[in-house]
Amino acid sequence: MIQKGFIAVFEEELDRTLVSECVVSWLERFEKVEQVIPKMEGTLEVKAVEEIMWEQHLQFRVLNGEQFAWVYVSLDKRGMETTGFQDAEISFCLEVLLELPSLAEVIDEKNQRRLEELEKAGVI
């Protein structure tokens, strides 16, 4: 399978409130949300935003049937990255970004020119 990735740019910096809203969106739209346990191996299922283990850099796995996407979040940045596998239709790692609150732009990981612009601007 071919790996695929996207970067979401939000209108504001990702903070606990906005990340919580994103997790609520995933919980409503998909079967399961897991978080990588900070400083350990493995994941724990997140069933409510109160269960999020907060740290500067967060990693989630969103699952829907056999599909899954990894989501990488750094607080105080406006960018969120996803990776997964390319599907025949819409890639699941793109689908998890759609409908998120305060979403301004989604960029394909292959768009190096735009990603470099965002890095220089400190967005990602």
Secondary structure, 3 states (H helix, E strand, C coil): CCEEEEEEEECCCCCHHHHHHHHHHHHHHCCEEEEECCCCCCEEECCCHHHCCCCCEEEEEEEECCEEEEEEEECCCCEEEEEEECCCCCCHHHHCCCCCCCEEEEEECCCHHHHHHHHHCCCC
